[in-house]
Structure formats: C-alpha cells, structure tokens
Amino acid sequence: MAKQATLQAIRGMDDVLPQGYSGEVYNSASWTALRRLYCEWVELHGFRYVETPVLESTELFKRTAGETSDIVSKEMYTFEDAGGRSLSMRPEGSASVCRAVVQHGLAASGGDLRLYYVAQMFRAERPQKGRYRQHTQLGLEIFKEADPTADAEAIAILFHFLRRLGLKQVAVQINSVGSPACRPAYREKLVAYLRQHEEKLSEDSRRRLETNPMRVLDSKAPQDAGIVAGAPVIADFLDEECAAHYAGVKAALDALEVPYEENPRLVRGLDYYSKTAFEVTCGTLEGAIKVIGGGGRFDGLIEQIGGPPTEAVGFGSSIERILLALESQGIALPQPDRPKARMAFFDDSTKIEALKLARALREAGIEVEFPYRSRSLTKMMQAANKAGVRFVVIVGGEEWGRGEVLLKDFDGGSQTAMAVGNVAAAILDSHRRSPA
C-alpha cells in the first residue's frame, strides 16, 4: 500500500507553535503575550471584549465594505451552504461588530459603547511576508460618540500601545475623507482630473475610476504615483462641520502627545469611512507591510445594516505585523513572572502523591509540569533542564518516608529536603529573591 502524502496547512494559513517548534517570530509565547498585553491595555481605557462568528452573511460585507472594494470583489472566501445561503469568512472586524451591535440592540443602550476584539480574519490573496490568507487582528470600536476626541483617543490607544511594547520609528498619518455632504463636490473634481490622465493609469486604477475614484488615491502602482501626487486634495472641499471635526482631532492628538503627519492622499481601503482616516506605520518594516494598523470614523455603518443612526470610530491592527516589527527591532515581549517547576517521582507508589502536590503548587501560583511516568533521577533532571524549569520537586526515597520531599533549585544549585507543606512557600520565596 502506497504511503499517503503528509497533509499540510493551507498556504498563507500558518500554525502558531511553542518556541522550539516554530520560528522565533510566531511562537505561541510571543503570540499570547501580545494578546494579553493588548487586552490589559484597552481594558484600562474602559473597553469590553466582544467576539463574533467567523462566518457571516455575504450581504453584510457587500453593504459595508462596498461591492467594488478589493475585499468584496477579490479577496473574500465566499461559498453557498446547504441551505442556499451565501456565506463569507470574516475579512475585517468592524462590520461584524456593528452587526452584533444592531442585532442585540446595543446601539439603543445609554451612553457610549466601547468594544474590543482579538479575531481571525480571512482574505483570499497571494500570501507573502506580513500578508496572509488568515491573520489575527487586534481591534476596537467606540460607538455613539461624535466628538473628535473619540477619534484621537482611538489613535492614541494604538500608538501608545505600540510604544509601550518598546517599538521605535512608529508614525501616525491622518486625513479627513469628508462626509457624504461634502464628498460629491470633491469626487467630481477628482474624476475630472483623473480623466485627463486615464490612459497612463494602472489597470486597477482605471477600474476604480469607474467604480470608486477616491480609491485611486490609495494606489500602490508605480505608474500612478506621479498622477496621484498632482490630484486635488479633499481638504480644500471639506464643509464647516468636517473641517471643525478634523481640527478637533488634531488638537486632541497634540494633547495626548501623539505625533502625526497629515497625508491628504490617505483614504483607506473601505467604503464606509467618513471624516477621520488614519494609519500607523513602523519604519523598520518595508513595503506594504510597514502599515501595522489603521482605521477611522464610520458614522453611517450601523445605519447601513439596519440599525439607528449611530456614530462610530475604531481601528484594526495585525498581530503578525506587530510581531514582525518587534523582531525587526530585536524586542522580546515580557512573559508572566511566575516560578516554573517540574515534578519527579521514583516509582508508581508515589505518583499519586506527586500529582496531589502538583495541584497544590499550581493553586499557589506556581507553573508545574507533571511527567506522568517515573524515570531514573538522571533522566528526570535532564528532562527538567530541557523544559527550562528552575525547580524540581522530587517525591520518593528516604525523604518521603520522613514526610519530606527534595526541592532542587537549578539557579542556585541547591537541593534541600523539606516538609511537603513548606514546598510552595520555599519556591515562591526563592523566586522573589532571584527570579529566573
């Protein structure tokens, strides 16, 4: 019988594995540390966690991202289920969160609403470094708040989070993309300008000129750069409300000590943005992946999917790109500061007692590995060394006959016999005095 080929993960949908089994960038210790630090940071700002399904109705993304957007027209994983419903794997976070807000009546509750998520997104695009078919996004949304200070705080939360991680060369770019009230006049002027250069535009930009001309400003095609540089800027077309809002965002960013650069060509890739749009980049990354986060205001999105008129602003940021940025600057994320121990026992007669002691140590806040079967003392020490633990608790032998165990401390090289009830305190005290 022929040997079957080994099954592998789909290209662009990668496994996250413990250190030693995976690359240094995407090991699970870094992954979980980044998630933990992000959750702690945004909860300090009053945000609460929300989780939405991976699958949504395709119609949700057509209504929100826009049928002509790259996400909907090129990048979504869409299929028809057994019931004939068109479903899509979630390509971005805001639409799903907004759907949940509408469905569960959260928009009708009193006061503003602050939600955050850590969620997997799916895009059917060509995989490359920092661009994957499955990626994990950190994001948040502030609902029911029109004040420009909310926009500034969303930007500041992301910027200061990245700086708290130790990242340098983090830059913020901002723009106002206006509102449905003032954009039509700008769109008309922009289209007239682009028509003059249509033959020189890239194929994608010629398509966007017919469907969504402002997206031409977002083109990365080299032949479009000079044309885009000479295009009219939307700042000249903002009405009084949008201009005042943009000025308020900049004033609040100054107060929050967030340095920023105004980029009049910044429009982002989704149709639902209004007023504020922003991106955060890292200077030690190259090309398209240097953008590690972005977002903006989307006041009309809730209404588009059947809810009441609701102001909203938020951002999304890629875990993978943040980890690449950290790697590019040689930054290791802090791991939980707790002592690590491994149990050892000589034979099956003491295995259950060792298991009971392991449970007690864990309840005291000590990370404990349990080996499940007895081995020679030499092999037990080798296994503990390989696992990178500092303490080994040895159950058995003469010490156990006296109601004691041996505590081996690799850091100091000591091996001490002590009563079972004193082990947890001894490990915690040694760890406090000289953490590994």
C-alpha positions, 0 to 999 in steps of 0.5 A: 500500500502506497504511503499517503502524502503528509497533509499540510496547512493551507498556504498563507494559513500558518500554525502558531507553535511553542518556541522550539517548534516554530520560528522565533517570530510566531511562537505561541509565547510571543503570540499570547503575550501580545494578546494579553498585553493588548487586552490589559491595555484597552481594558484600562481605557474602559473597553469590553471584549466582544467576539463574533462568528467567523462566518457571516452573511455575504450581504453584510460585507457587500453593504459595508465594505462596498461591492467594488472594494478589493475585499468584496470583489477579490479577496473574500472566501465566499461559498453557498451552504446547504441551505442556499445561503451565501456565506463569507469568512470574516475579512475585517472586524468592524462590520461584524461588530456593528452587526452584533451591535444592531442585532442585540440592540446595543446601539439603543443602550445609554451612553457610549459603547466601547468594544474590543476584539482579538479575531481571525480574519480571512482574505483570499490573496497571494500570501507573502511576508506580513500578508496572509490568507488568515491573520489575527487582528487586534481591534476596537470600536467606540460607538455613539460618540461624535466628538473628535476626541473619540477619534484621537483617543482611538489613535492614541490607544494604538500608538501608545500601545505600540510604544509601550511594547518598546517599538521605535520609528512608529508614525501616525498619518491622518486625513479627513475623507469628508462626509457624504455632504461634502464628498460629491463636490470633491469626487467630481473634481477628482474624476475630472482630473483623473480623466485627463490622465486615464490612459497612463493609469494602472489597470486597477486604477482605471477600474476604480475610476469607474467604480470608486475614484477616491480609491485611486488615491490609495494606489500602490502602482508605480505608474500612478504615483506621479498622477496621484501626487498632482490630484486635488486634495479633499481638504480644500472641499471639506464643509464647516462641520468636517473641517471643525471635526478634523481640527478637533482631532488634531488638537486632541492628538497634540494633547495626548502627545501623539505625533502625526503627519497629515497625508491628504492622499490617505483614504483607506481601503473601505467604503464606509469611512467618513471624516477621520482616516488614519494609519500607523506605520513602523519604519523598520518594516518595508513595503506594504507591510510597514502599515501595522494598523489603521482605521477611522470614523464610520458614522453611517455603518450601523445605519447601513445594516439596519440599525439607528443612526449611530456614530462610530470610530475604531481601528484594526491592527495585525498581530503578525505585523506587530510581531514582525516589527518587534523582531525587526527591532530585536524586542522580546515581549515580557512573559508572566513572572511566575516560578516554573517547576517540574515534578519527579517521582521514583516509582508508581507508589508515589505518583499519586502523591506527586500529582496531589502536590502538583495541584497544590503548587499550581493553586499557589501560583506556581507553573508545574509540569507533571511527567506522568511516568517515573524515570531514573533521577538522571533522566528526570533532571535532564528532562527538567533542564530541557523544559527550562524549569528552575525547580524540581520537586522530587517525591520518593526515597528516604525523604518521603518516608520522613514526610519530606520531599527534595526541592532542587533549585537549578539557579542556585544549585541547591537541593534541600529536603523539606516538609511537603507543606513548606514546598510552595512557600520555599519556591515562591520565596526563592523566586522573589529573591532571584527570579529566573 
